Amino acid sequence: MNKILLFALTLVFTFQLSAQSDKYVKMMEKQVSILDSARTKATLTKLSNTFQRIANAEKEEWLPNYYQAYCQFRLASIAMQTGETATCNAHIDNAQAALDLAKAVK
């Protein structure tokens, strides 16, 4: 049963990826791989901005907004650790706005 479920999920994921543009998929793969090792505010800010640009270009995709929110959350975490309360709150607000956009995509 698990093999059938795994096969079905793989098949659905493959068809979904084939429906997306190659340029979008390559850009997302590149940015997510950078995100895996991102540790600094500068890198996370750059990634957040990049995911926002991708989301603006690919309005029917929810994933760039999700990753933008994730970057903003990590930036808020860094700000909280350094005692920058106002900056932390701004990042949380930005994360919520990005999540709201992601949820709005049908």
N, C-alpha and C positions, 0 to 999 in steps of 0.2 A: 504494500500500500504506500509506504514512504517513497519507494522508487517511482511510482506513478505520479505522486504529488510533486516530487522533485522534477521529473520530466515535464510535467504540465507547467510548472513555474518557469522553468528554463525556456520552454517554448514561448510562453507569453512574453517573457522579458526580451527574447530575441526578436520577436515581431515588433515589440514596442521600440526597440533600438533601431530597427530597420526603418521605422516610420519617421524617425528623427533625422535631421540633416547630419551628414558626416562632420561638417565643420563644428556644429554644436557639440556633438559627442566628443570629438577630439579636444575641444577647448575645455569642456567640463572635466574630462579625464586628467588633463594637464593641471588644472587648478586644484582638483581634489588631491592629486598626488603631492602638490606643493603644500596643501593644507595639512596633510598627514605629518609633516615635519615642522610646521610653523610654530614658533615659540615667542617671537618678538611682536611688539605693538606695531612696528613698521610693516612687517610682513602680513600680519593679520588685517591691518588697515588696507593695504594694497589688495589683498585677496577679497575683502569685503567690497571694495570699489569695483573690482573686476567682475565679481558675481552680480553686482547691481547692473553693470553695463550689459552683461549677458542676459539678465532678466529683461532689461529694456528692449533688447534686440529680439528675444524669443519670448514674446508675451504669453504664448500658450503653454509654456513650461513652468512648473512650480519649483523644480529643484534648485535653480539658481537663487531664488528668494530664500529658500530654506538654508542653503549654505551661507548666504549673506547674514541671515539671522544667527547662525552658529558662530560665524566670525565675530559678530557684534557681542554675542554672549561671552565669548572668550576674552574679548577686549574689556568687557565689564568686569570679568573675573580678575583680570590683571589690575584694573583700576581700583577694585575693591581691596586687593592685597596691598596696594601702595597707598591706600587712604584717600584716594581721589573720588570722593563721594559724588560730586556733581558730574564728573566724567562718567562714572559708573552708571548713574541714572540716565544719562544721555544715551549711552550704549544700549541699556535695557530698552529704552523707548524705541531706538532704531531697530533693535531685534524684534520687538513686538510689531512694528510697522511692516517689516519684511515678512514676518510670519502671517500677518493679516493678508498681505498680497499673495503669498503662497496658497493660503486657504481659499482665496477668491478665484484662483485659476481652476477651471472645470476640466 
